[in-house]
Amino acid sequence: MALKRIEYSDNQMDESLSGKRAKQLFNNKETKEKKILTTFSIEPKFKEELEELFSDMGLGWAAGIRFALKEFSKKYTNR
C-alpha cells in the first residue's frame, strides 16, 4: 500500500508552531552533518536496562545513546 503525499501551502504550514519548527529543521541544510556509525561492546543485561530506560523516555536505542552522550558532555565540559 502506497502513502499519498499531502502538499501543504506555505500559509497552512506557517499557522502552527510545530510547522514552523519542522520547516526550520528541514530547510536548514547547511548545518546538517552526516552521522558516523560507531560500535562498542556492552553487557547484555546492562543494555536491556538502558533500553528499558530509553523506552520509558520515549527514545529508541540510538536516540537514547545520543541523548546520554550529549548529557554526559554537558555535565563534564563545564567544569
ChimeraX attribute file (.defattr): number of C-alpha atoms within 10 A of each C-alpha:
attribute: neighborCount
match mode: 1-to-1
recipient: residues
	/A:1	3
	/A:2	4
	/A:3	5
	/A:4	6
	/A:5	6
	/A:6	6
	/A:7	8
	/A:8	9
	/A:9	8
	/A:10	11
	/A:11	8
	/A:12	10
	/A:13	16
	/A:14	15
	/A:15	10
	/A:16	11
	/A:17	10
	/A:18	11
	/A:19	14
	/A:20	13
	/A:21	13
	/A:22	13
	/A:23	14
	/A:24	11
	/A:25	12
	/A:26	9
	/A:27	10
	/A:28	9
	/A:29	9
	/A:30	6
	/A:31	7
	/A:32	10
	/A:33	7
	/A:34	6
	/A:35	6
	/A:36	6
	/A:37	5
	/A:38	5
	/A:39	6
	/A:40	4
	/A:41	6
	/A:42	8
	/A:43	7
	/A:44	9
	/A:45	9
	/A:46	10
	/A:47	13
	/A:48	12
	/A:49	11
	/A:50	16
	/A:51	18
	/A:52	15
	/A:53	15
	/A:54	19
	/A:55	13
	/A:56	10
	/A:57	10
	/A:58	10
	/A:59	15
	/A:60	15
	/A:61	16
	/A:62	11
	/A:63	12
	/A:64	18
	/A:65	15
	/A:66	11
	/A:67	14
	/A:68	13
	/A:69	12
	/A:70	11
	/A:71	11
	/A:72	11
	/A:73	11
	/A:74	11
	/A:75	10
	/A:76	8
	/A:77	7
	/A:78	6
	/A:79	5
